[in-house]
Amino acid sequence: MTTEKKDGIVAVGTVGIDTVETPYGKAKEVMGGSGTFFAIAASLLAPVNLVSLVGTDFDRWAEFDRPGLDTEGVKVVDGKTFRWGGKYQENINIRDTLFTELGVIADNRHDVPESYRGCRTVCLANVDPPQQLHVLDSLDAPELVVADTMNFWISSDLENLKKVIVRADVLILNDDEGRQLTGKLNVTDILSDIQAMGPENVVLKKGEHGALLAMGDEYFSVPGYPLQRVVDPTGAGDTFAAGFTAWLHRTGDKSAEAMKTATVYGSALASFCCEDFSTRRLQEISLDEIEARVESFRKLVHFN
Amino acid sequence: MTTEKKDGIVAVGTVGIDTVETPYGKAKEVMGGSGTFFAIAASLLAPVNLVSLVGTDFDRWAEFDRPGLDTEGVKVVDGKTFRWGGKYQENINIRDTLFTELGVIADNRHDVPESYRGCRTVCLANVDPPQQLHVLDSLDAPELVVADTMNFWISSDLENLKKVIVRADVLILNDDEGRQLTGKLNVTDILSDIQAMGPENVVLKKGEHGALLAMGDEYFSVPGYPLQRVVDPTGAGDTFAAGFTAWLHRTGDKSAEAMKTATVYGSALASFCCEDFSTRRLQEISLDEIEARVESFRKLVHFN
């Protein structure tokens, strides 16, 4: 018997249940986790194969029932699904974590199904660095490695995180995380210090201020989208990584020009993500709407 | 006897002597003040007629000896020239004012020479709102009124500030000031609330994150320029207003398209301003260098 070989992006990340409060309301027990946001958003542009862990209590499979989203790699293990609770302040750029229950993530490994191993694109979303390395090692020969990280791993497991970073073609991180990782304050210093750690391409996400991409010694800037209502920014970073990675996979192009357009697709998807709680907006948007938003970004920065 | 009629921009602002310390060094007793930065920067693009006050101790006239910069409106009065001292933290976005000595600004009025009164463009840079109103009332029929402000006036003289704002075609302010003026946190709310106070066009300056322009219900975004060294940001805001106003005056165009290009010229000049202490970099740049920087901004945001 031979295993069916699957095409597309392999993504590892958490699948969880969130309870989120923002100035616009509260969403209880909704879909969350870096893997969830990544998979739903990326599937809008390219096939995605999700590697994650859920507990036997998980009953939200219908949320993943989308064309191009494969969940063979979402393993069900004894125990509880990851849960996170957070509250955003009136200044929606500031959030407080109310609780984190790791559940099955604490003691189980993210294993990559045989059928995923030939995939040429991988995104290592936010899980701990040893699991990111394990996923990377399980793939035959990925041509594009995108890695995301989080402040928690920079302070708790820098040694393994650096092993991930050195193998990434693209590292995506927040400006705060960039300052923490490099000890630098100036964005050009942050970007060049991270490039010196391995990845030729680095995206610094700046929340409502957009994103700055460094490719070799070239820069590209995308503004924040002037949204009238930021209802819930949870998952916007994972959604950015999804749009970015999926655009590169879809075009099969890793050139500087493709990286720029990918940054805009990431920003466009992230802006939709913020328009409603959880994955609600991502579940309903179409490719036409994404392309219209990309055109809005183009118009937002165009001058004669 | 008839008075010579002068063409160009009328700008009111302070002329002072600054002492500034940043992580890159210290500059003692250098040229400063909103009028100084405005006049030197604007004169790179258009004729500028400066309205300001200095004391009998002022001996820096050579700094103003530039083509297109008229100082008939800089009145010398008994007393001391305005002085300001500030220190920037390691995070250069944060500064502490060490001293402010108003000197002659405290008790004297900014009067507009007869020869300036027919000018069609005026920029009300950072002086107190009653003086901004006095300058505006002294002009025959300005076709373009650009106003700048500062957090201090929002808290201390909102009544007169609102009288300035209602008469402005363009209000330029920092994002912090926008939040203070409107009580709103979301940038689109801040911009529309200010537009409701009078000006159709509002520029929200975001420091290292660039600027966001609202024109009616249209937005335009300019990124921060990725400078390797921000040596001294003092005067960058006044320099932005200078590039913005001078571009509109130079082209004689107040269309939305012109406002966008003006925002880029303002950003380009402001980026030069930060490259050295005081007005040093502005004193040495050429029109070719400004245009090359504008092209860098275009490239920074362009994608296929």
Contacts between the chains, C-beta under 8 A, distances in Angstrom:
chain1	res1	chain2	res2	distance
A	90	B	185	6.6
A	91	B	185	5.4
A	92	B	185	7.2
A	185	B	90	6.6
A	185	B	91	5.4
A	185	B	92	7.3
A	186	B	227	7.8
A	186	B	228	7.1
A	186	B	229	7.5
A	186	B	230	6.9
A	187	B	208	7.3
A	187	B	226	5.9
A	188	B	226	5.0
A	188	B	227	7.1
A	188	B	228	4.9
A	189	B	228	7.6
A	191	B	226	8.0
A	206	B	209	6.7
A	208	B	187	7.3
A	209	B	206	6.7
A	209	B	209	4.0
A	209	B	210	7.7
A	210	B	209	7.7
A	210	B	221	7.8
A	210	B	223	7.1
A	212	B	223	7.5
A	212	B	226	6.7
A	219	B	226	5.0
A	219	B	300	6.0
A	220	B	300	6.6
A	220	B	301	7.5
A	220	B	303	7.1
A	221	B	210	7.8
A	221	B	223	3.6
A	221	B	224	7.7
A	221	B	226	7.6
A	221	B	300	5.1
A	221	B	301	5.7
A	222	B	301	7.6
A	223	B	210	7.1
A	223	B	212	7.5
A	223	B	221	3.6
A	223	B	223	6.3
A	223	B	301	7.8
A	224	B	221	7.7
A	226	B	187	5.9
A	226	B	188	5.0
A	226	B	212	6.7
A	226	B	219	5.0
A	226	B	221	7.6
A	227	B	186	7.7
A	227	B	188	7.1
A	228	B	186	7.1
A	228	B	188	4.9
A	228	B	189	7.6
A	229	B	186	7.5
A	230	B	186	6.9
A	257	B	303	7.4
A	257	B	304	5.6
A	260	B	302	7.8
A	260	B	303	4.2
A	260	B	304	7.5
A	261	B	303	5.1
A	261	B	304	6.2
A	263	B	303	7.8
A	264	B	303	5.6
A	298	B	303	7.3
A	300	B	219	6.0
A	300	B	220	6.6
A	300	B	221	5.1
A	301	B	220	7.5
A	301	B	221	5.7
A	301	B	222	7.6
A	301	B	223	7.8
A	301	B	301	4.1
A	302	B	260	7.8
A	303	B	220	7.1
A	303	B	257	7.4
A	303	B	260	4.2
A	303	B	261	5.1
A	303	B	263	7.8
A	303	B	264	5.6
A	303	B	298	7.3
A	304	B	257	5.6
A	304	B	260	7.5
A	304	B	261	6.1
